[in-house]
Amino acid sequence: PQSSCLGIVVSSRPCFPFRSRDMCMWNVAVILLFLLAVSWGAAQPDKGQATEKNYYELLGVDPDATTKEIKKAYRKIALRVHPDKNTNKDKESTKEFQQLGRAYQVLVDEEKRANYDIYGEEDPYLAPGGWRIDLRYNFDDIWDVSGGNFKGFVVESPDLWLIKFMTHWQEECKTLIPMWNKVAKLLKGVVRVGVVNCQQARATCERYDATQTPVFRTFYHGEHELYEGDRTVPAFASLVTSTLKTNVALLSESPFPDEKPWLIFFGLSQNCIRCEKRLQEVKKASILLEGLVNVGHYLCDDEETGVVVDALGDETPSLCPHYNVSTFPTLVWAPNASFFEVYEEHPLGHTISNFVTVRLPNVVLMLGKKKVESSVLPSQAGWLLCFIDETSYYWDLMWLEYRKAALLLKKEKIKAGLVKCSQHRDLCMEWRFRGYPKVLWLPKGLTGNNKRQATKDYPGDWFGPEMSRWVLSN
């Protein structure tokens, strides 16, 4: 005969080494407890592994905390876990800071906080795969200009802006988000790409006839224009290069002798589909390299016959065989008449710009406390100083832009210096910086403490030409 205990069939026959039925039942109970312990242990996180906290726990506040309390808690924790402040510089500290920022972004926004309280991270408007976070997935690429001074920030800006007016509930606005993200990434550094949420900025949208969204407009030098072309990445790229002054010269002979180095794009006038697309990227690079290099466009075929020629006329040799160009399009870096290098990296405007920048002279002076006290402060020359922690995110790209600014300012007899705070902590602590990188302008005509007290913080983006223009205007 058999009996059941807790759903487990127990035989009256001996089990294990025990012969009595009571002992068998006791043994089954031990096994059940063991299995429960194993399953409980498997469900628990490993030691040292943090459990997944909700946003309130991340900020250390109660679910009924006020916005003021949330802001105060965020500032306190952010100062402690910021990657630039963290001595470990590991991925975990970076991840923790990013999670903290996301929690703060949601909880200080009444609408997002209400959705989070109901749905948590499963809210379709907040989830990583959801469309709202895609819209603002990277603030380095896309500017949310829904609030604040739209006129002063966008309309009166000297930069070209591409603005998408949108509403959250409009289905077409959602479907165009991936395209807009690609536009922002592709044109980064060339133009500013932004979005206006018409649910938050209704007056702004009405002012610019954007009540029926999505609407796209360009803003440049105080003027704005409705864009009604194709809503594709190439179409917006063409719009930008046709609007901005790209300074790509059409060459018919060798550009040397010339003081500046040249970036030369070799193409064909006919039967070259890729030539026009690549030329658009070269035009973007010319904007990013403004004032530093010359950029030229050379056609290696006869415009009437489409035949590739070795000479233009009787006496002028073609540049194509001179630079060993046999495939099209080809981009050549020629710093002087006796040397050239074929560009073989990814054909995007910013990668071309980076390729050229690392090959330009580095005129940035490395500084420490002694040099600042003996060469910078006593000098009546203007100085641009950058204080950095070289382990900061994106420093490699920032460094290239700072080098470009230094080259442009050298023509105006303005010097540029760099202080690595990992090597000169005492100097950086003395200047009382809260975060890095920090760029300061020390005006010319002043010395000593007067020069230091007159310093100005650079407030703009990390874009070399913009940085140099700001210095010259101050």
FENBEL-V840641 format. One record per residue. N is the residue number from 0. RES is the residue in three letters. PSI is psi in radians with two decimals (none if undefined). NEAR is the number of other ideal C-beta (glycine too) atoms within 12 Angstrom. Layout:
# FENBEL-V840641
N|RES|PSI|NEAR, N|RES|PSI|NEAR
This chain:
# FENBEL-V840641
0|PRO|2.66|9, 1|GLN|2.66|13, 2|SER|2.78|17, 3|SER|2.44|12, 4|CYS|2.01|19, 5|LEU|0.59|15, 6|GLY|0.00|9, 7|ILE|2.27|18, 8|VAL|2.18|16, 9|VAL|2.18|28, 10|SER|2.63|18, 11|SER|-0.14|16, 12|ARG|2.76|15, 13|PRO|2.41|14, 14|CYS|2.47|23, 15|PHE|-2.62|17, 16|PRO|-0.05|9, 17|PHE|2.55|17, 18|ARG|-0.44|13, 19|SER|2.62|16, 20|ARG|-0.63|20, 21|ASP|-0.72|16, 22|MET|-0.62|18, 23|CYS|-0.75|26, 24|MET|-0.70|24, 25|TRP|-0.67|18, 26|ASN|-0.69|24, 27|VAL|-0.70|26, 28|ALA|-0.71|18, 29|VAL|-0.75|17, 30|ILE|-0.74|20, 31|LEU|-0.77|19, 32|LEU|-0.69|15, 33|PHE|-0.78|14, 34|LEU|-0.68|16, 35|LEU|-0.71|15, 36|ALA|-0.72|14, 37|VAL|-0.81|13, 38|SER|-0.63|12, 39|TRP|-0.73|11, 40|GLY|-0.65|13, 41|ALA|-0.50|11, 42|ALA|-0.27|11, 43|GLN|2.64|12, 44|PRO|2.69|12, 45|ASP|2.68|10, 46|LYS|2.39|8, 47|GLY|-0.22|7, 48|GLN|2.17|9, 49|ALA|2.43|14, 50|THR|2.72|13, 51|GLU|2.01|12, 52|LYS|2.63|20, 53|ASN|3.04|21, 54|TYR|-0.61|35, 55|TYR|-0.69|24, 56|GLU|-0.65|20, 57|LEU|-0.67|32, 58|LEU|-0.12|35, 59|GLY|0.63|25, 60|VAL|2.84|28, 61|ASP|2.72|15, 62|PRO|-0.36|17, 63|ASP|0.34|12, 64|ALA|2.59|24, 65|THR|2.87|16, 66|THR|-0.66|19, 67|LYS|-0.72|13, 68|GLU|-0.67|21, 69|ILE|-0.78|32, 70|LYS|-0.73|20, 71|LYS|-0.76|19, 72|ALA|-0.71|28, 73|TYR|-0.81|33, 74|ARG|-0.70|21, 75|LYS|-0.80|18, 76|ILE|-0.64|27, 77|ALA|-0.65|30, 78|LEU|-0.53|18, 79|ARG|-0.67|19, 80|VAL|0.02|31, 81|HIS|2.32|28, 82|PRO|-0.58|30, 83|ASP|-0.33|32, 84|LYS|-0.37|23, 85|ASN|2.17|22, 86|THR|-0.41|15, 87|ASN|-0.62|16, 88|LYS|0.57|21, 89|ASP|2.99|14, 90|LYS|-0.53|13, 91|GLU|-0.71|17, 92|SER|-0.63|24, 93|THR|-0.77|22, 94|LYS|-0.72|17, 95|GLU|-0.71|25, 96|PHE|-0.68|30, 97|GLN|-0.71|23, 98|GLN|-0.69|28, 99|LEU|-0.77|32, 100|GLY|-0.68|25, 101|ARG|-0.74|30, 102|ALA|-0.75|35, 103|TYR|-0.75|34, 104|GLN|-0.64|27, 105|VAL|-0.79|36, 106|LEU|-0.36|38, 107|VAL|-0.12|27, 108|ASP|2.08|27, 109|GLU|-0.77|15, 110|GLU|-0.80|21, 111|LYS|-0.66|29, 112|ARG|-0.70|29, 113|ALA|-0.75|15, 114|ASN|-0.70|25, 115|TYR|-0.72|29, 116|ASP|-0.52|21, 117|ILE|-0.85|15, 118|TYR|-0.27|17, 119|GLY|-2.56|22, 120|GLU|-0.06|26, 121|GLU|-0.05|14, 122|ASP|2.14|24, 123|PRO|-0.35|19, 124|TYR|-0.23|28, 125|LEU|-0.31|33, 126|ALA|2.66|19, 127|PRO|-0.54|17, 128|GLY|-0.01|16, 129|GLY|2.83|22, 130|TRP|-0.48|28, 131|ARG|-0.76|31, 132|ILE|-0.50|28, 133|ASP|-0.60|29, 134|LEU|-0.61|36, 135|ARG|0.66|34, 136|TYR|-0.41|24, 137|ASN|1.87|20, 138|PHE|-0.14|21, 139|ASP|-0.38|21, 140|ASP|-0.81|29, 141|ILE|2.33|34, 142|TRP|2.24|32, 143|ASP|1.83|31, 144|VAL|0.59|36, 145|SER|-0.62|32, 146|GLY|-3.11|20, 147|GLY|-2.78|16, 148|ASN|1.50|14, 149|PHE|-0.69|33, 150|LYS|-0.84|19, 151|GLY|-0.59|12, 152|PHE|-0.63|24, 153|VAL|-1.02|39, 154|VAL|-0.74|26, 155|GLU|0.12|17, 156|SER|2.52|28, 157|PRO|-0.17|22, 158|ASP|2.75|33, 159|LEU|2.24|34, 160|TRP|2.40|41, 161|LEU|2.06|44, 162|ILE|2.31|46, 163|LYS|2.03|43, 164|PHE|2.22|41, 165|MET|2.91|40, 166|THR|2.56|28, 167|HIS|-0.64|30, 168|TRP|-0.25|15, 169|GLN|2.11|24, 170|GLU|-0.68|14, 171|GLU|-0.59|22, 172|CYS|-0.69|32, 173|LYS|-0.79|25, 174|THR|-0.39|16, 175|LEU|-0.04|29, 176|ILE|-0.83|30, 177|PRO|-0.70|20, 178|MET|-0.76|29, 179|TRP|-0.62|38, 180|ASN|-0.71|27, 181|LYS|-0.68|26, 182|VAL|-0.80|36, 183|ALA|-0.74|37, 184|LYS|-0.72|25, 185|LEU|-0.63|34, 186|LEU|0.24|41, 187|LYS|2.29|36, 188|GLY|-0.36|41, 189|VAL|-0.83|43, 190|VAL|3.02|39, 191|ARG|2.30|33, 192|VAL|2.23|42, 193|GLY|2.97|40, 194|VAL|2.58|47, 195|VAL|2.11|42, 196|ASN|1.91|33, 197|CYS|-0.21|32, 198|GLN|-0.48|24, 199|GLN|-0.55|24, 200|ALA|1.05|31, 201|ARG|-0.71|19, 202|ALA|-0.69|17, 203|THR|-0.76|33, 204|CYS|-0.68|30, 205|GLU|-0.65|16, 206|ARG|-0.57|20, 207|TYR|0.52|32, 208|ASP|0.84|17, 209|ALA|0.72|33, 210|THR|-0.45|20, 211|GLN|1.63|17, 212|THR|2.76|31, 213|PRO|2.59|33, 214|VAL|2.40|33, 215|PHE|2.34|37, 216|ARG|2.62|34, 217|THR|2.50|35, 218|PHE|2.18|37, 219|TYR|2.15|27, 220|HIS|0.76|18, 221|GLY|-0.08|17, 222|GLU|2.64|16, 223|HIS|2.65|29, 224|GLU|2.41|22, 225|LEU|2.29|19, 226|TYR|2.16|30, 227|GLU|0.28|13, 228|GLY|-2.91|18, 229|ASP|2.47|16, 230|ARG|1.16|25, 231|THR|2.80|19, 232|VAL|-0.84|27, 233|PRO|-0.62|22, 234|ALA|-0.73|22, 235|PHE|-0.60|36, 236|ALA|-0.73|39, 237|SER|-0.66|26, 238|LEU|-0.75|33, 239|VAL|-0.85|39, 240|THR|-0.45|33, 241|SER|-0.40|21, 242|THR|-0.72|28, 243|LEU|2.69|32, 244|LYS|1.96|18, 245|THR|-0.36|31, 246|ASN|0.74|26, 247|VAL|1.97|34, 248|ALA|2.41|23, 249|LEU|2.01|19, 250|LEU|2.57|31, 251|SER|-0.14|19, 252|GLU|3.12|20, 253|SER|2.36|25, 254|PRO|-0.10|30, 255|PHE|2.63|23, 256|PRO|2.52|12, 257|ASP|2.55|19, 258|GLU|-0.65|14, 259|LYS|2.64|26, 260|PRO|2.85|30, 261|TRP|2.52|39, 262|LEU|2.00|43, 263|ILE|2.21|44, 264|PHE|2.10|47, 265|PHE|2.17|39, 266|GLY|-3.00|37, 267|LEU|2.60|32, 268|SER|-0.36|25, 269|GLN|2.71|19, 270|ASN|0.72|16, 271|CYS|1.56|23, 272|ILE|-0.68|13, 273|ARG|-0.36|19, 274|CYS|-0.80|28, 275|GLU|-0.70|24, 276|LYS|-0.78|24, 277|ARG|-0.59|32, 278|LEU|-0.61|39, 279|GLN|-0.69|37, 280|GLU|-0.63|41, 281|VAL|-0.66|46, 282|LYS|-0.67|38, 283|LYS|-0.75|40, 284|ALA|-0.62|42, 285|SER|-0.54|37, 286|ILE|-0.74|38, 287|LEU|-0.43|43, 288|LEU|0.37|42, 289|GLU|2.18|33, 290|GLY|-0.07|28, 291|LEU|-0.69|38, 292|VAL|2.83|38, 293|ASN|2.52|28, 294|VAL|2.26|41, 295|GLY|2.77|36, 296|HIS|2.15|35, 297|TYR|2.24|41, 298|LEU|2.22|32, 299|CYS|0.20|39, 300|ASP|2.86|26, 301|ASP|2.22|19, 302|GLU|-0.42|17, 303|GLU|-0.78|10, 304|THR|-0.38|12, 305|GLY|0.14|16, 306|VAL|2.31|16, 307|VAL|2.26|26, 308|VAL|2.74|23, 309|ASP|-0.16|18, 310|ALA|2.60|18, 311|LEU|1.78|24, 312|GLY|-2.90|12, 313|ASP|-0.50|6, 314|GLU|-0.38|8, 315|THR|1.94|16, 316|PRO|2.58|17, 317|SER|2.50|28, 318|LEU|-0.36|34, 319|CYS|-0.93|31, 320|PRO|-0.50|17, 321|HIS|-0.64|26, 322|TYR|0.29|32, 323|ASN|0.64|16, 324|VAL|2.07|29, 325|SER|-0.22|16, 326|THR|2.67|21, 327|PHE|2.46|28, 328|PRO|2.76|33, 329|THR|2.41|33, 330|LEU|2.26|43, 331|VAL|2.33|39, 332|TRP|2.06|34, 333|ALA|1.58|36, 334|PRO|-0.38|25, 335|ASN|-3.12|19, 336|ALA|-0.31|17, 337|SER|-0.05|10, 338|PHE|2.50|15, 339|PHE|2.82|27, 340|GLU|2.29|23, 341|VAL|2.28|22, 342|TYR|2.15|31, 343|GLU|0.24|14, 344|GLU|-2.98|20, 345|HIS|2.26|17, 346|PRO|1.07|26, 347|LEU|2.64|30, 348|GLY|-0.81|40, 349|HIS|-0.53|30, 350|THR|-0.61|26, 351|ILE|-0.75|37, 352|SER|-0.76|43, 353|ASN|-0.71|29, 354|PHE|-0.79|30, 355|VAL|-0.75|40, 356|THR|-0.74|37, 357|VAL|-0.24|21, 358|ARG|-0.06|27, 359|LEU|2.74|29, 360|PRO|2.48|18, 361|ASN|1.93|19, 362|VAL|0.17|24, 363|VAL|2.27|33, 364|LEU|2.30|26, 365|MET|2.22|22, 366|LEU|2.64|33, 367|GLY|-3.01|25, 368|LYS|-0.75|23, 369|LYS|-0.75|15, 370|LYS|-0.62|22, 371|VAL|-0.74|33, 372|GLU|-0.52|21, 373|SER|-0.43|14, 374|SER|-0.60|23, 375|VAL|-1.03|35, 376|LEU|-0.66|29, 377|PRO|-0.24|19, 378|SER|2.46|26, 379|GLN|-0.08|20, 380|ALA|2.70|25, 381|GLY|2.47|31, 382|TRP|2.41|40, 383|LEU|2.08|45, 384|LEU|2.39|47, 385|CYS|2.12|42, 386|PHE|2.14|40, 387|ILE|2.77|35, 388|ASP|1.93|31, 389|GLU|-0.12|25, 390|THR|0.04|23, 391|SER|2.65|28, 392|TYR|2.49|24, 393|TYR|0.22|23, 394|TRP|-0.62|26, 395|ASP|-0.76|19, 396|LEU|-0.68|27, 397|MET|-0.68|32, 398|TRP|-0.72|28, 399|LEU|-0.72|33, 400|GLU|-0.64|39, 401|TYR|-0.67|42, 402|ARG|-0.69|36, 403|LYS|-0.76|40, 404|ALA|-0.73|45, 405|ALA|-0.71|37, 406|LEU|-0.73|35, 407|LEU|-0.64|33, 408|LEU|-0.39|36, 409|LYS|-0.58|26, 410|LYS|-0.46|18, 411|GLU|0.24|21, 412|LYS|0.63|17, 413|ILE|2.31|32, 414|LYS|2.70|32, 415|ALA|2.36|40, 416|GLY|2.82|36, 417|LEU|2.28|40, 418|VAL|2.08|40, 419|LYS|1.91|27, 420|CYS|-0.29|33, 421|SER|-0.40|21, 422|GLN|-0.36|18, 423|HIS|1.04|29, 424|ARG|-0.69|19, 425|ASP|-0.69|16, 426|LEU|-0.77|28, 427|CYS|-0.64|31, 428|MET|-0.61|14, 429|GLU|-0.59|17, 430|TRP|-0.07|27, 431|ARG|0.96|13, 432|PHE|2.46|26, 433|ARG|-0.36|18, 434|GLY|2.83|22, 435|TYR|2.73|31, 436|PRO|2.72|34, 437|LYS|2.20|31, 438|VAL|2.22|42, 439|LEU|2.51|38, 440|TRP|2.11|34, 441|LEU|1.86|40, 442|PRO|2.68|26, 443|LYS|2.80|24, 444|GLY|-0.07|13, 445|LEU|2.72|23, 446|THR|2.87|23, 447|GLY|-2.45|17, 448|ASN|-0.55|13, 449|ASN|-0.70|16, 450|LYS|-0.75|28, 451|ARG|-0.71|24, 452|GLN|-0.39|15, 453|ALA|0.11|21, 454|THR|2.61|28, 455|LYS|2.44|24, 456|ASP|2.34|22, 457|TYR|2.11|32, 458|PRO|-0.09|16, 459|GLY|-2.89|25, 460|ASP|2.85|28, 461|TRP|1.42|33, 462|PHE|1.99|34, 463|GLY|-0.97|42, 464|PRO|-0.68|35, 465|GLU|-0.70|32, 466|MET|-0.76|38, 467|SER|-0.65|34, 468|ARG|-0.68|23, 469|TRP|-0.75|27, 470|VAL|-0.80|37, 471|LEU|-0.45|22, 472|SER|-0.13|16, 473|ASN|none|24
